[in-house]
């Protein structure tokens, strides 16, 4: 009981600092593989180092982070589910131990017993969107995670910048506004807009 409480406390402490816990071989064996456990662990096996050139790993990692953050900041957050990551360069022994030769791979390690076939997420068939991962986790653990995506303000910022540039130009040329009636200028602006889209 003491060992279990200690493990859960340590995992909760790591989760409070970062929604996805990085693991090496030793941490993986101690917190994910070794009993006692009364919690589920979702592990993303990946290869994020630049020299590995795994662009799919980076995209999958972004979705995984969105999902883990949605769980960490939800009102349902508890010590029943933890999100972890094992990078090949930090835990090659874990990849060998599990006979794993591809990345990214998502696996669920249940509180009791060994992972079954359904505990490995079917990335090829389903894709790795955070919503799909959340559905799979709900099937495996009965933990329902509502995915919250961070807002994307790039369009709003670009529009505000354009409006301020046009406003600034009109203000500077307020005494001489003939350029507004210049057809050549508008044609050039239309061409620039067309090729930039």
C-alpha positions in Angstrom: 0.0 0.0 0.0 2.8 2.4 0.9 4.6 1.7 -2.4 1.4 2.3 -4.4 0.7 5.6 -2.5 4.2 6.7 -3.2 4.0 5.9 -6.9 0.6 7.7 -7.3 2.0 10.7 -5.3 5.0 10.9 -7.5 3.0 10.7 -10.7 0.6 13.4 -9.5 3.5 15.7 -8.7 4.9 15.2 -12.2 1.5 15.8 -13.7 1.0 19.0 -11.8 4.2 20.3 -13.5 3.6 18.9 -17.0 0.6 17.2 -18.5 2.7 14.6 -20.3 5.3 12.9 -18.1 8.6 12.0 -19.9 9.9 8.6 -19.1 13.2 6.7 -19.5 13.6 2.9 -19.2 13.8 2.9 -15.4 10.8 5.2 -14.8 8.8 3.1 -17.3 9.6 -0.2 -15.6 8.8 1.3 -12.1 5.7 3.3 -12.8 4.1 1.6 -15.8 5.1 -2.1 -15.8 5.7 -3.0 -12.2 2.8 -3.7 -9.8 1.1 -2.5 -7.7 -0.9 -0.1 -9.8 -4.5 1.2 -9.5 -4.2 3.7 -12.3 -4.2 3.5 -16.1 -1.2 4.9 -18.1 -1.3 6.0 -21.7 2.1 5.9 -23.2 3.2 7.5 -26.5 6.2 5.8 -27.9 7.9 8.2 -30.2 11.1 9.5 -31.8 11.1 13.3 -31.5 14.8 14.1 -31.9 15.5 16.1 -35.0 18.0 13.6 -36.4 15.2 10.9 -36.5 13.3 13.1 -39.0 9.9 11.8 -37.9 7.4 14.5 -39.0 4.5 12.2 -38.1 5.9 11.9 -34.5 5.8 15.7 -34.2 2.2 16.0 -35.5 1.0 13.1 -33.3 2.8 14.7 -30.3 1.0 18.0 -30.8 -2.4 16.2 -30.7 -1.3 14.1 -27.7 -0.3 17.3 -25.8 -3.8 18.9 -26.6 -5.4 15.7 -25.2 -3.3 15.6 -22.1 -3.8 19.3 -21.4 -7.6 18.8 -21.8 -7.5 16.0 -19.2 -5.2 17.9 -16.8 -7.4 21.1 -16.8 -10.7 19.3 -16.7 -12.9 19.1 -13.6 -12.8 15.3 -13.9 -9.0 15.1 -13.5 -8.0 12.4 -11.1 -5.2 10.0 -10.2 -6.8 7.2 -12.3 -5.2 8.2 -15.6 -1.7 9.5 -16.5 -0.2 10.5 -19.9 3.4 9.6 -20.5 5.9 9.7 -23.3 8.9 7.4 -24.1 11.3 8.8 -26.7 13.4 6.3 -28.5 16.6 8.2 -27.7 15.8 8.1 -23.9 14.3 4.6 -23.7 15.6 2.4 -26.6 15.6 -0.5 -24.1 11.8 -0.1 -23.6 11.3 -0.3 -27.4 13.4 -3.5 -27.5 11.6 -5.0 -24.5 8.2 -4.5 -26.2 9.5 -5.6 -29.6 8.5 -2.2 -31.0 10.0 -1.1 -34.3 7.8 1.8 -35.4 6.9 5.2 -34.0 4.6 6.9 -33.0 2.6 4.2 -31.1 0.0 4.8 -28.4 -0.5 2.1 -25.8 -2.8 1.8 -22.8 -1.4 0.0 -19.7 -4.4 -1.0 -17.5 -4.4 -1.0 -13.7 -4.2 -4.8 -13.6 -2.8 -7.3 -16.0 -1.0 -6.9 -19.2 -2.1 -4.8 -22.2 -4.4 -6.6 -24.6 -4.5 -6.2 -28.4 -7.1 -3.4 -28.1 -4.8 -1.5 -25.7 -2.7 -0.5 -28.7 -4.2 2.4 -30.6 -4.8 1.6 -34.4 -3.0 4.7 -35.8 -3.0 3.5 -39.4 -6.8 3.0 -39.5 -8.0 5.9 -37.2 -5.4 8.6 -37.4 -4.1 10.5 -34.4 -6.5 13.4 -33.8 -6.9 14.2 -30.1 -10.7 13.5 -30.4 -10.0 10.0 -31.8 -7.5 9.3 -29.0 -10.0 10.5 -26.4 -12.7 8.1 -27.8 -10.2 5.2 -27.6 -9.2 6.1 -24.1 -12.9 6.2 -23.1 -13.4 2.7 -24.5 -10.4 1.4 -22.6 -10.7 3.2 -19.3 -14.2 4.7 -18.9 -12.5 8.1 -18.5 -14.2 10.6 -20.8 -12.1 13.6 -21.9 -13.6 16.6 -23.5 -10.9 18.0 -25.9 -10.3 21.7 -25.7 -8.1 23.1 -28.5 -6.2 26.3 -27.9 -7.6 29.1 -30.0 -5.8 30.1 -33.2 -5.5 33.9 -33.4 -3.2 34.0 -36.5 -6.1 35.0 -38.8 -7.3 37.7 -36.5 -3.8 39.1 -36.0 -3.2 39.2 -39.8 -6.5 41.1 -40.4 -5.8 43.6 -37.6 -2.3 44.2 -39.1 -3.8 44.7 -42.6 -6.4 47.2 -41.3 -3.8 49.1 -39.3 -1.4 49.3 -42.3 -4.2 50.6 -44.6 -5.4 53.0 -41.9 -1.8 54.3 -41.4 -1.3 54.7 -45.2 -4.5 56.7 -45.5 -3.6 58.8 -42.5 -0.1 59.6 -43.9 -1.6 60.5 -47.4 -4.7 62.3 -46.0 -3.9 65.5 -48.0 -3.3 63.7 -51.3 -5.8 60.8 -51.8 -5.6 60.7 -55.7 -3.8 57.3 -55.4 -7.2 55.7 -54.4 -8.4 56.4 -58.0 -5.2 54.9 -59.5 -6.2 51.8 -61.5 -2.7 50.5 -62.0 -2.1 50.5 -58.2 -5.3 48.5 -57.6 -4.3 46.0 -60.3 -0.9 45.5 -58.8 -2.5 45.0 -55.3 -5.0 42.5 -56.8 -2.1 40.5 -58.4 -0.1 40.5 -55.2 -3.2 39.3 -53.2 -3.9 36.6 -55.8 -0.4 35.2 -55.8 0.0 35.3 -52.0 -3.2 33.1 -51.6 
